[in-house]
Amino acid sequence: MNTERYDHSLAVLNGKVYAVGGKNDTIPALTSVEVYNRRENVWEEGVALPQARCKYAIAVLDGCIYVIGGYDADQKQTSTVYRLKPGDSHWQPQKDMPVRGAGIAAAALNGNIYVAGLRSKVMCFKPSECGGSWSVAANTGVGRLCGMAVCNGRILIYGGYDNGNGSKDVMCLIPKHQSLARIGCMKQGLFAHACVTILRYKKESSYRLY
């Protein structure tokens, strides 16, 4: 990349990788965005965020990238939501989260974006032309710095910060019951990690989450 950064997130859309915001040793939060063009094998300058953000949640839904919450340049938690559609010249503000959050995670499923790591709840964002709307997806939550991904049509949440340690819990979100179900236990507690789902092409295609 052209700019050193960490505490950022990546999004993949239309065959390109977007590295959004983050921070480095001299700047507490970045507005810059870089886009990796795999055909040219180069990082290109993307559309900068309207405000600096790090440790936010990111999701891709219906051809758009969403950046949710995170820390600002003053290291204060935020509730903002920004949306970028490739080809646009700027990020569009969406409806703020009802709560502030940083070190959070997001995943998109069935037209909604779910946000975890808010400790006491999981939130659901439904995009619309008027800025979208928020609702509670689960009345229980997980610790911040958790991992989150969609696998086999389910939203799974892995680990998270838990009283100084990483949680071993694997949780499944059940939106219709507004609850989380513990469906497994990792061998090692994790936080500040990442998850990715990979489709394995065999006679019967299956998904595996890493």
C-alpha positions in Angstrom: 0.0 0.0 0.0 1.0 3.6 -0.3 0.2 4.6 3.3 1.1 2.6 6.4 -2.0 1.7 8.3 -3.4 -0.7 10.9 -6.7 -1.0 12.8 -8.4 -0.7 9.4 -10.6 -3.2 7.6 -10.9 -4.5 4.1 -13.8 -4.9 1.7 -13.9 -6.7 -1.6 -16.2 -5.4 -4.3 -16.2 -5.9 -8.1 -12.9 -7.7 -8.0 -11.1 -4.9 -6.1 -9.9 -4.7 -2.5 -10.6 -1.6 -0.5 -8.4 -0.7 2.5 -10.4 2.0 4.4 -9.1 4.4 7.1 -7.3 2.9 10.0 -4.4 4.6 11.8 -0.6 4.6 11.9 2.2 5.7 14.3 1.9 9.3 13.4 -1.8 9.7 12.6 -4.5 8.6 15.2 -7.1 8.0 12.5 -7.0 8.2 8.7 -9.5 9.3 6.1 -7.6 7.8 3.2 -8.8 4.9 1.2 -6.7 2.7 -1.1 -8.0 0.3 -3.7 -6.1 -2.7 -5.0 -6.4 -3.4 -8.7 -5.3 -7.0 -9.1 -5.2 -6.8 -12.9 -2.6 -4.0 -12.8 -1.2 -5.2 -9.5 -1.2 -1.7 -8.0 -2.8 0.2 -5.2 -4.7 3.3 -6.3 -6.1 6.2 -4.3 -9.8 5.8 -3.5 -12.5 8.1 -2.3 -11.5 9.4 1.2 -13.9 9.1 4.1 -15.6 12.4 5.2 -14.2 11.9 8.7 -11.2 9.9 10.0 -12.0 6.4 11.3 -10.3 3.4 12.8 -11.6 0.2 14.4 -14.9 0.5 12.7 -17.2 -2.2 11.2 -17.3 -2.7 7.4 -19.7 -4.6 5.2 -20.6 -4.9 1.5 -24.3 -5.1 0.5 -26.0 -4.6 -2.9 -22.9 -3.2 -4.6 -22.1 -0.7 -1.8 -19.5 -0.5 1.0 -20.7 0.5 4.4 -18.4 1.9 7.2 -20.1 1.9 10.6 -18.9 3.4 13.9 -15.3 3.3 15.0 -13.0 5.8 16.7 -12.5 9.3 15.3 -9.3 11.4 15.2 -9.9 12.3 18.9 -10.2 8.6 19.8 -13.8 9.0 20.7 -16.3 6.3 19.7 -18.8 7.2 17.0 -22.2 6.1 15.7 -21.9 7.3 12.1 -22.6 5.2 9.0 -21.1 6.0 5.6 -21.9 4.3 2.2 -19.8 4.3 -0.9 -21.0 3.0 -4.3 -18.1 2.5 -6.7 -18.1 5.4 -9.2 -19.4 7.9 -6.7 -17.2 10.9 -5.8 -18.0 10.9 -2.1 -19.3 8.7 0.7 -23.0 9.2 1.5 -24.0 9.6 5.2 -26.7 7.1 6.4 -28.7 7.0 9.6 -26.5 6.8 12.7 -26.5 3.8 14.9 -28.6 4.3 18.1 -25.4 3.6 20.1 -21.7 4.5 19.7 -19.3 1.7 19.0 -15.7 0.9 18.1 -13.9 -2.4 17.8 -17.1 -3.7 16.3 -17.8 -6.2 13.5 -20.4 -6.4 10.8 -21.9 -8.9 8.3 -24.5 -8.7 5.6 -27.3 -11.2 5.0 -30.7 -11.1 3.3 -30.6 -7.3 2.6 -29.6 -6.4 6.2 -26.3 -5.5 7.9 -25.8 -6.9 11.4 -23.4 -5.3 13.9 -21.9 -7.1 16.9 -19.4 -6.2 19.5 -21.7 -3.7 21.3 -21.6 -5.9 24.4 -25.3 -5.8 25.4 -27.0 -6.2 22.0 -26.6 -6.9 18.3 -28.0 -4.3 15.9 -29.5 -4.6 12.5 -29.3 -1.9 9.8 -31.7 -2.0 6.8 -30.5 0.3 4.1 -33.0 2.4 2.1 -32.9 5.5 -0.1 -33.9 7.7 2.9 -30.8 6.7 4.9 -31.9 3.4 6.3 -33.3 2.3 9.7 -31.9 0.5 12.8 -33.5 -2.2 15.0 -32.3 -4.6 17.7 -31.4 -8.0 16.2 -30.5 -9.6 19.6 -31.0 -8.4 23.2 -27.7 -10.1 24.2 -24.3 -9.3 22.8 -20.6 -10.3 22.7 -17.4 -8.5 23.6 -15.8 -6.0 21.3 -13.1 -7.1 18.9 -15.0 -10.2 17.9 -15.0 -11.8 14.5 -18.1 -12.1 12.3 -19.0 -13.8 9.0 -21.8 -15.4 7.1 -21.5 -19.1 6.5 -24.2 -21.5 5.0 -26.9 -18.8 5.4 -26.1 -18.1 9.1 -24.4 -15.2 10.9 -21.7 -16.5 13.1 -19.8 -14.5 15.7 -16.4 -15.8 17.0 -14.6 -14.8 20.2 -14.3 -11.2 21.4 -12.7 -9.4 24.3 -13.9 -10.9 27.7 -12.5 -9.5 30.9 -8.9 -9.2 29.7 -9.0 -12.4 27.6 -10.3 -13.7 24.3 -13.6 -15.6 24.4 -13.7 -19.1 23.0 -17.4 -18.9 22.2 -18.9 -19.4 18.7 -22.3 -17.7 18.6 -25.1 -17.9 16.0 -27.5 -15.0 15.5 -31.1 -15.9 15.4 -32.9 -12.7 14.3 -36.4 -14.0 14.5 -36.0 -14.7 18.2 -33.8 -11.6 18.8 -31.2 -13.9 20.4 -27.8 -15.5 20.2 -27.2 -19.2 20.5 -23.9 -20.7 21.6 -23.1 -23.4 19.0 -19.5 -24.2 19.6 -16.2 -23.5 21.4 -12.9 -22.7 19.8 -9.7 -24.4 21.2 -8.3 -20.9 22.0 -9.9 -17.7 23.0 -9.5 -14.9 20.4 -10.1 -11.2 20.1 -8.9 -8.6 17.6 -8.9 -11.3 14.9 -10.7 -11.6 11.5 -12.9 -14.2 9.9 -13.4 -15.1 6.2 -15.7 -17.6 4.5 -14.4 -19.6 1.6 -16.5 -21.6 -0.9 -14.9 -25.0 -1.5 -15.8 -26.3 -5.0 -16.4 -30.0 -4.9 -19.2 -32.3 -6.2 -21.3 -30.7 -3.5 -20.2 -27.1 -2.9 -19.8 -26.2 0.8 -18.7 -23.2 2.7 -16.0 -23.2 5.4 -15.2 -20.3 7.7 -11.7 -19.5 8.8 
